[in-house]
């Protein structure tokens, strides 16, 4: 099927994907922004796409993917957004798989990639730690080699969907006698390994997607090390680059803005000059972000990635997502605090929950305050102290 898809014109490909998506994406999953496929729902979606030949569009064909051009991958994302599909994190296929393809051993690729492709294994990302903030390199979870095993001790936090995951990829400290970035390694572990405990964290939105992961004398085989020992920082930076491309997309700001437009019309506030002015500003910002994302996508197609722009785009997208949800609450007025779908102005959405979901967006994949410093250093050089 991959050869046929690659041979299609972009418009024919769009039609083919759209028709299949509308026929196969479950209606109960069409809940944008505040719902993410998790656990068995995510696993089911991966199986559906795998069996239909739509799984892993960006993977090379040699690993079972479609090997599609970036243009066609973007088309797939656009159609899923337009159809209001629930978000899918897919850490295994999107984040881990490219790392394994580049840094993994032959045995690791053969063992893990097919299970990811078929939806048999769900993965989570063990990066953040208590007390480390956005300084990922300051992590303290340690891995000490004992014979043919690494013994891991420490704690991870904000580990998305860890309670549903089969496996986890971890950053661990394997060398304390070098600068902090140089002593980190990238290791894989089974979630059922003795000593590994997951505790979901209930947030203000009533979700428990984020988890704490405790590791107490967790033993993993040495062959679970990806790449060279103490070289995990290089792997981590590659992975975070992929993550920031996704987090810089205009999807969430655009969808929340569409909801804002619907609410304003439904409440007959279109003639309110204050509301109209704020709406116009947000609309311009959404359009600007979409244009920037398009430029970045075009550059990526040419093989040109500017890390400063990636960081800036993530900052702009997540800030804008928060500002649009702020305005939603302002327009909804006294109904904004209801712990249920508001059901006003034709909008049947839990606006309070949407507001809460937008709050951490400026933190994940690197806090925006830190990203601004990084971007400024890239563009203007470090500030003298």
FIGU-271918 format. One line per field, with one value per residue (C-alpha): y, x, z; residue number from 0. Coordinates in Angstrom, 1 decimal. Layout:
N
Y (Y, ...)
X (X, ...)
Z (Z, ...)
resi (NUM, ...)
//
This chain:
385
Y (0.0, 2.4, 2.5, 3.3, 6.1, 7.7, 7.6, 9.6, 13.3, 15.3, 16.0, 12.4, 11.3, 13.8, 12.4, 8.8, 9.5, 11.6, 9.0, 6.3, 8.4, 9.4, 5.8, 4.3, 6.9, 6.2, 8.9, 8.7, 9.6, 12.8, 15.0, 17.5, 19.3, 17.9, 14.2, 12.1, 8.4, 6.4, 2.7, 0.3, 3.1, 4.1, 0.5, -0.1, 2.9, 1.7, -1.8, -0.3, 1.8, -1.0, -3.5, -1.0, 0.0, 3.5, 3.0, 4.9, 7.2, 8.7, 5.5, 4.2, 1.2, -1.0, -0.9, -1.4, 2.2, 4.0, 6.1, 9.0, 12.5, 15.1, 16.9, 13.8, 13.4, 17.0, 16.3, 13.4, 15.7, 18.4, 16.0, 14.6, 18.2, 19.1, 16.0, 16.9, 13.7, 13.2, 13.7, 10.6, 10.9, 7.7, 8.1, 4.8, 5.5, 9.3, 9.8, 6.5, 4.8, 7.5, 7.2, 3.4, 3.7, 6.0, 4.8, 1.4, -1.9, -4.4, -6.5, -3.6, -2.6, -6.2, -6.5, -3.2, -1.7, -4.4, -4.3, -0.5, -0.8, -3.3, -1.5, -4.3, -2.0, 1.4, 3.5, 6.4, 8.9, 9.0, 12.4, 14.9, 14.6, 16.3, 19.3, 19.4, 21.8, 22.4, 21.7, 18.2, 17.6, 17.9, 14.6, 12.4, 9.0, 6.7, 3.5, 1.5, -1.4, -4.7, -7.5, -7.8, -5.5, -1.9, -1.2, 1.9, 4.1, 7.3, 9.0, 10.4, 12.8, 14.1, 10.9, 11.1, 8.0, 5.9, 4.0, 2.6, 2.0, -1.4, 0.1, 3.2, 4.9, 6.6, 9.1, 8.0, 9.2, 6.7, 8.9, 11.5, 12.5, 14.5, 17.6, 16.9, 16.6, 14.1, 11.5, 10.6, 7.4, 6.4, 3.1, 1.0, -0.8, -2.9, -1.4, -4.8, -4.9, -5.5, -2.2, 0.0, 1.6, 4.0, 6.5, 8.6, 12.3, 13.8, 17.3, 20.2, 19.2, 15.9, 13.9, 11.4, 11.1, 12.4, 10.0, 9.6, 6.7, 5.3, 3.1, 1.1, -1.3, -1.8, -4.2, -4.1, -5.9, -4.1, -4.6, -2.2, 0.7, 2.7, 4.0, 4.5, 4.7, 8.4, 9.6, 9.8, 13.6, 13.5, 11.1, 13.2, 16.4, 14.6, 13.4, 16.8, 18.4, 16.1, 16.8, 20.6, 20.3, 18.7, 21.2, 24.1, 23.1, 25.5, 22.7, 23.5, 27.3, 27.0, 24.6, 26.6, 29.8, 28.1, 27.3, 30.9, 32.1, 29.7, 30.9, 34.6, 34.1, 31.9, 34.6, 37.4, 39.2, 39.8, 43.5, 44.0, 46.1, 44.9, 41.2, 41.9, 43.6, 40.7, 38.2, 40.0, 40.0, 36.2, 35.5, 37.4, 35.4, 32.1, 32.9, 34.1, 30.9, 28.8, 30.6, 30.2, 26.5, 26.2, 27.9, 25.5, 22.5, 23.7, 24.1, 20.6, 19.2, 20.8, 19.2, 22.6, 22.7, 25.9, 24.9, 28.5, 28.7, 25.4, 26.7, 30.0, 28.2, 26.1, 29.2, 31.0, 28.0, 27.2, 30.9, 31.4, 28.2, 29.7, 33.1, 31.7, 29.6, 32.7, 34.6, 31.6, 32.0, 35.8, 35.5, 32.6, 34.8, 33.2, 29.9, 29.5, 27.9, 25.1, 21.7, 20.3, 21.2, 24.8, 24.2, 27.9, 29.6, 26.2, 25.1, 21.9, 21.9, 21.9, 25.3, 25.1, 21.8, 23.2, 26.1, 23.7, 21.6, 24.6, 25.6, 23.0, 23.5, 26.2, 23.8, 20.5, 19.9, 22.7, 25.6, 28.7, 30.9, 28.6, 28.3, 32.1, 32.3, 29.5, 31.1, 34.5, 32.9, 31.2, 34.3, 36.9, 35.0, 34.5, 37.6, 38.7, 38.5)
X (0.0, 2.9, 4.0, 0.5, 0.2, 3.5, 2.5, -0.7, -0.8, -1.2, -4.8, -5.6, -3.7, -5.7, -9.0, -7.9, -6.8, -9.9, -12.3, -10.7, -10.4, -14.0, -15.1, -12.8, -12.2, -14.7, -17.2, -16.7, -13.1, -13.9, -13.4, -10.6, -8.3, -9.4, -9.3, -6.4, -6.5, -4.9, -4.5, -6.7, -8.2, -4.7, -3.7, -6.9, -6.3, -2.7, -4.0, -6.7, -4.2, -1.6, -4.1, -5.3, -1.8, -1.8, 0.5, 3.8, 3.6, 7.1, 8.9, 11.2, 9.7, 12.6, 11.1, 7.5, 6.4, 5.0, 8.0, 5.8, 7.1, 6.8, 4.2, 1.9, 2.5, 1.4, -1.7, -2.6, -2.3, -4.3, -7.2, -7.2, -7.4, -10.2, -12.1, -11.7, -9.9, -8.7, -5.1, -2.7, 0.6, 2.1, 5.5, 6.7, 6.3, 6.9, 9.5, 11.3, 11.3, 13.4, 16.0, 16.2, 16.5, 19.5, 21.2, 19.7, 21.4, 20.2, 18.7, 16.9, 15.4, 14.2, 12.8, 11.0, 10.0, 7.6, 5.7, 5.4, 4.2, 1.5, 0.2, 1.4, 3.7, 2.9, 5.8, 6.2, 9.1, 11.1, 12.9, 11.6, 12.5, 11.4, 13.6, 15.2, 12.7, 13.6, 17.3, 17.0, 20.8, 20.6, 18.8, 19.8, 18.3, 21.3, 22.2, 25.1, 26.5, 26.7, 27.8, 25.4, 22.8, 22.2, 20.7, 18.5, 17.5, 15.6, 12.3, 10.7, 7.7, 5.1, 5.5, 2.6, 0.4, 2.9, 0.0, -1.0, 2.5, 4.2, 7.7, 9.6, 12.7, 14.7, 17.5, 19.8, 23.1, 25.9, 28.8, 29.0, 32.6, 32.1, 30.1, 26.4, 25.5, 28.4, 27.4, 23.9, 22.7, 19.6, 18.1, 14.9, 12.9, 9.8, 7.2, 6.7, 10.3, 10.5, 11.1, 9.4, 6.3, 3.8, 1.6, -0.8, -1.1, -4.6, -4.6, -7.0, -8.6, -9.6, -7.1, -4.5, -2.5, 0.6, 2.4, 5.3, 7.6, 9.7, 12.7, 14.2, 17.0, 15.4, 17.6, 17.7, 20.0, 23.0, 21.7, 18.8, 21.3, 20.7, 23.8, 27.0, 27.2, 27.4, 26.2, 22.5, 22.4, 22.9, 20.0, 17.8, 18.4, 17.4, 14.2, 13.3, 13.7, 11.0, 8.8, 9.0, 8.0, 4.7, 4.3, 4.7, 1.8, -1.1, -3.7, -4.6, -4.7, -6.7, -9.3, -9.8, -10.1, -12.8, -14.6, -14.3, -15.8, -18.7, -19.3, -19.1, -21.7, -23.9, -24.0, -24.6, -21.4, -20.0, -21.0, -19.3, -16.2, -14.1, -14.8, -14.3, -11.0, -9.6, -11.0, -9.3, -5.9, -6.2, -7.2, -4.1, -1.9, -3.4, -2.9, 0.7, 1.5, 0.0, 2.2, 5.3, 4.6, 4.2, 7.5, 9.2, 7.6, 8.8, 12.3, 12.2, 11.1, 14.3, 16.3, 16.9, 16.0, 16.6, 16.6, 16.1, 12.9, 11.8, 12.1, 10.4, 7.5, 6.8, 6.8, 4.4, 2.0, 1.6, 1.3, -1.4, -3.2, -3.4, -4.5, -7.4, -8.6, -8.3, -10.6, -13.0, -13.5, -13.8, -16.6, -18.4, -18.6, -20.3, -20.7, -16.9, -16.6, -19.0, -17.5, -19.3, -20.0, -21.4, -24.0, -24.2, -23.9, -24.0, -20.8, -21.1, -17.6, -16.1, -14.4, -13.0, -11.3, -10.0, -8.5, -6.8, -5.5, -3.9, -2.0, 0.9, 1.4, 4.0, 6.0, 6.2, 9.0, 10.9, 9.4, 8.8, 10.8, 13.9, 13.1, 13.2, 16.6, 17.9, 16.4, 17.9, 21.3, 21.1, 20.1, 22.2, 24.8, 25.1, 24.6, 27.8, 27.5)
Z (0.0, 0.8, -2.8, -4.0, -1.4, -2.3, -6.0, -5.3, -5.9, -2.7, -3.4, -4.2, -1.1, 1.0, -0.3, 0.3, 3.9, 4.6, 3.4, 5.4, 8.5, 8.5, 8.0, 10.7, 13.5, 16.2, 16.9, 20.6, 20.0, 18.2, 21.3, 20.5, 22.9, 26.3, 25.4, 24.6, 23.5, 26.3, 27.3, 25.4, 23.2, 22.0, 21.5, 19.5, 17.2, 16.5, 15.6, 13.3, 11.4, 11.3, 9.9, 7.3, 6.2, 7.6, 10.6, 11.1, 8.1, 8.8, 9.4, 6.6, 4.7, 5.9, 9.4, 8.3, 7.9, 5.0, 4.2, 3.3, 2.4, 5.1, 2.9, 3.1, 6.8, 7.3, 5.2, 7.5, 10.6, 8.9, 8.2, 11.7, 13.1, 10.7, 11.7, 15.4, 16.3, 19.8, 20.5, 20.4, 22.1, 20.6, 22.4, 21.0, 17.3, 17.4, 20.0, 20.7, 17.3, 15.5, 18.3, 18.0, 14.3, 14.7, 17.8, 18.6, 18.1, 15.5, 18.3, 19.9, 16.6, 15.9, 19.4, 19.9, 16.6, 15.4, 18.8, 18.5, 15.0, 15.8, 18.9, 21.2, 23.3, 24.6, 25.8, 28.2, 28.6, 31.9, 31.8, 34.3, 38.0, 41.2, 41.9, 38.5, 36.9, 33.3, 33.9, 32.5, 32.8, 36.6, 36.9, 39.8, 38.9, 38.8, 37.0, 38.3, 36.4, 38.2, 35.9, 33.0, 34.6, 35.4, 38.8, 38.7, 41.6, 41.6, 40.8, 37.7, 37.6, 35.2, 33.2, 30.8, 30.6, 32.6, 34.2, 30.8, 29.4, 28.9, 28.8, 29.6, 28.1, 30.8, 31.2, 34.0, 35.4, 34.9, 35.6, 38.4, 37.8, 34.6, 33.7, 34.1, 30.4, 29.8, 32.4, 31.2, 29.5, 27.7, 29.0, 28.3, 31.0, 31.3, 33.5, 35.2, 36.4, 40.2, 42.1, 39.5, 40.9, 39.2, 41.1, 39.0, 40.0, 39.9, 38.5, 38.7, 35.5, 37.1, 35.0, 36.2, 32.9, 34.6, 37.0, 39.4, 38.7, 41.5, 40.8, 43.7, 42.7, 39.3, 37.4, 33.6, 31.2, 29.9, 26.4, 27.2, 26.9, 23.7, 22.1, 24.1, 27.9, 29.1, 25.7, 26.4, 26.3, 22.5, 22.2, 24.5, 22.5, 19.2, 20.8, 22.3, 18.9, 17.5, 20.5, 20.0, 16.4, 17.5, 20.4, 18.1, 15.8, 15.7, 16.3, 19.9, 19.6, 16.4, 17.8, 21.0, 18.9, 16.8, 20.0, 21.0, 17.8, 18.2, 21.8, 20.8, 18.1, 20.3, 23.0, 20.5, 21.5, 18.0, 18.2, 21.6, 20.6, 23.5, 22.6, 18.9, 19.5, 21.6, 19.1, 16.2, 18.0, 18.7, 15.1, 13.8, 16.2, 15.2, 11.5, 12.2, 14.0, 11.2, 8.7, 10.8, 11.2, 7.5, 6.9, 9.5, 7.8, 4.4, 5.8, 7.3, 3.9, 2.5, 5.4, 7.1, 10.8, 12.8, 16.5, 17.6, 15.5, 16.9, 20.4, 19.5, 17.8, 20.9, 23.0, 20.7, 20.3, 24.0, 25.0, 22.4, 23.6, 27.1, 25.8, 23.8, 26.8, 29.0, 26.6, 26.5, 30.3, 30.0, 27.4, 29.2, 32.3, 35.3, 33.4, 33.1, 36.5, 36.0, 36.6, 33.5, 29.9, 29.9, 27.2, 26.3, 23.0, 21.2, 22.9, 24.8, 26.3, 29.8, 29.5, 33.0, 32.2, 28.9, 30.8, 33.1, 30.3, 28.7, 31.9, 31.7, 28.0, 28.6, 30.8, 29.0, 26.4, 28.2, 30.2, 28.1, 30.4, 29.8, 26.1, 25.7, 27.3, 25.0, 21.9, 22.8, 23.3, 19.9, 18.1, 20.0, 21.8, 25.6, 27.7, 29.6, 33.3)
resi (0, 1, 2, 3, 4, 5, 6, 7, 8, 9, 10, 11, 12, 13, 14, 15, 16, 17, 18, 19, 20, 21, 22, 23, 24, 25, 26, 27, 28, 29, 30, 31, 32, 33, 34, 35, 36, 37, 38, 39, 40, 41, 42, 43, 44, 45, 46, 47, 48, 49, 50, 51, 52, 53, 54, 55, 56, 57, 58, 59, 60, 61, 62, 63, 64, 65, 66, 67, 68, 69, 70, 71, 72, 73, 74, 75, 76, 77, 78, 79, 80, 81, 82, 83, 84, 85, 86, 87, 88, 89, 90, 91, 92, 93, 94, 95, 96, 97, 98, 99, 100, 101, 102, 103, 104, 105, 106, 107, 108, 109, 110, 111, 112, 113, 114, 115, 116, 117, 118, 119, 120, 121, 122, 123, 124, 125, 126, 127, 128, 129, 130, 131, 132, 133, 134, 135, 136, 137, 138, 139, 140, 141, 142, 143, 144, 145, 146, 147, 148, 149, 150, 151, 152, 153, 154, 155, 156, 157, 158, 159, 160, 161, 162, 163, 164, 165, 166, 167, 168, 169, 170, 171, 172, 173, 174, 175, 176, 177, 178, 179, 180, 181, 182, 183, 184, 185, 186, 187, 188, 189, 190, 191, 192, 193, 194, 195, 196, 197, 198, 199, 200, 201, 202, 203, 204, 205, 206, 207, 208, 209, 210, 211, 212, 213, 214, 215, 216, 217, 218, 219, 220, 221, 222, 223, 224, 225, 226, 227, 228, 229, 230, 231, 232, 233, 234, 235, 236, 237, 238, 239, 240, 241, 242, 243, 244, 245, 246, 247, 248, 249, 250, 251, 252, 253, 254, 255, 256, 257, 258, 259, 260, 261, 262, 263, 264, 265, 266, 267, 268, 269, 270, 271, 272, 273, 274, 275, 276, 277, 278, 279, 280, 281, 282, 283, 284, 285, 286, 287, 288, 289, 290, 291, 292, 293, 294, 295, 296, 297, 298, 299, 300, 301, 302, 303, 304, 305, 306, 307, 308, 309, 310, 311, 312, 313, 314, 315, 316, 317, 318, 319, 320, 321, 322, 323, 324, 325, 326, 327, 328, 329, 330, 331, 332, 333, 334, 335, 336, 337, 338, 339, 340, 341, 342, 343, 344, 345, 346, 347, 348, 349, 350, 351, 352, 353, 354, 355, 356, 357, 358, 359, 360, 361, 362, 363, 364, 365, 366, 367, 368, 369, 370, 371, 372, 373, 374, 375, 376, 377, 378, 379, 380, 381, 382, 383, 384)
//
